[in-house]
Amino acid sequence: MSTNVITNGTERAIIENLLDRNREALIETARGLSEADARRRLVASLTTPISLIKHAAAAERIWFQRFWAGLDESECDGYSRRDEGTFAVADDESLEDVIAEFERASRRSREIASRFDLDDTLDIPREGTVSMRWTLLMMSEEFARHAGHGDILREQIDKPVLPQPNS
């Protein structure tokens, strides 16, 4: 990862650094895969290496563009509904395109988040009252979890499970 680790500093700097590192970790789970491998379905859900990154870009838009910036869905720079469509990758979208989309959404999220203090709050229909602090930490958790999913998928792609000898 290229983001330097911040272990001491302001609370905000540490939280934002952790979020950026988890964003990068998620991207790294797919970087270098072929287009076919990035789209391989190895589990029953829509989860593939490329769809995890597509989903993360949508999560950025949902939480920062729609909720915190108050933009209408039509004003967001991509898909921003809270449904399974966040995992949908069009046939003409490459892995490079989807990574760039996530990076753009992340940059915009950083800019939007910078307008708010950690203690600023807003009401979200499913969650209730949330603070910017909670939002940043929740996004970090989300991306860390998905990076773990991506690590497992990458391991399956790079090193298929070998049959176990009979005992």
N, C-alpha and C positions, 0 to 999 in steps of 0.2 A: 504494500500500500504506500501511496505517496504522501498521505496526510501525516504530518508529524503528530506523535502522541503527546497530548497535554495532560499531565498528571497533577499539576499544581497551578492554580490561577483562580480567576473568578468562576463562580458557579456556572454562569452562562457560557464562558469559554470552554469549560470542561464538557458541559452537556452538548454544545454544538459540535465540538470536536469528536465526541463519541458518536453522534449521529452521522457526521461526515465519514468517519471510519467504517461504520456499518453500511453506509451507502456504497462505499468503495468495495467492501468485502462482498456485497451482493453482486456487484458488477464482475468482480474477479472470478466468481463461480462459473461465469459463462464466457468470459473473454478467451478467445483463441479456439472456441469450438467451431466446427463446420456448421453451416446453415442447417443441415439435416440433423446433426446431433443436438443443436440448440432447440430443435422442435420435437425431439424424441419424447414420446409419452411412455414413461416408465412406471407410472402409478395410475390409479383409476381416475383421479381428479384431472383437471385441466393444467396441472402443475408441470411445466417444462422449464428448462433454464431460461429460455427467452420470455416465457409468459410470466415468470416471477419478476423480471425486470419491467415488463409492461405493466404489471399490477402495481409495482412500486411507484412508477411514474403517475399512475392514476391516483394512488393514495396521496402523493404529494399535492396533486391538484385539488383533490377533495378536501383535504385538511387545510391547506394554506390558501389556495385560490378561492375555493367556494366558501369555506367556513370562516377563516380569519380575514380574508380580503373582502368577503361578501359578494363575490362575483356570481352572476348567473351562470348556469351550465354553458350557455351559448357564448359566454365571454372567456371561458377557460381555453387554454391552448391544447386541448385534447380531451379524451374521454374522462368524465368526472362524475359518474353515477356510482352509487354504492351497491354494486351487484356483480354477478359473475362476468359481466362484460369487461371488467378490468383485466381479465386474463386473456382476452381475445387479441390475437396477433394476425394481421392480414397477411395473405400469401405474398404480397409484394413488399412487405417490411423485412429488412435484413436485421441480423443481430446488431450490426453496427448502427443502423437506424434507431433501433429500440434503446440501445445504450445511450445514444446521443439525446433521444427524447427524455430519458430519465435524468440525464445530466442537466438538460435545459430546465426541466421541472424542478430539480433540486436547487438550481441557481435562483429560480424565481421564488421558491419557498424560503430560501435564506433571506432574500430581499424583503419579502412580506413579513417574515418573523422579526426582522430587525426593527420594524415599526412598533413593536409591542414589548412591554416589560414582561419578565417572567411571571409576575403576579397578575397580569391582565387576564380577564376571563371573558367567556362568551357561553351562551347556551346552545347546546347541540341536541337535536331531538332524541337520539338513542342514549347518549351519555350523560346528559344534564349539563351542569355548569362545569366547564373545564378551563384550566389556566394554560397560558403559553408554555409554562414549565412542563405541565402534564403532557401537552401535545408533543413537545420535542422529545420527551422521554418515551412516550408511547410510540412515536415514529422510530426511534432508535431500537426499541424492543421489536417492533414489526420487522424492520429490516434485518436485525440480527437473527430473528427466527427464520426469515426467508433465506438468508445467507446459509443457515444450517441446512435448510431443505436443498438449496443449490449445491452445497458441498456433497450431500448424499447422492444427488442426481449425477454430479460430476464424477464421483467415485464409481458409480454404476456404468457411466459412459466410458471412462478411461480404463477401468480395471474390472471387467465383468466378473461376477462371482464364479469361482471355479467349483466344479462339483466336489462334494466332500466324499472322501473314501468311506466305504462301509466299515463300521467298527466290528 
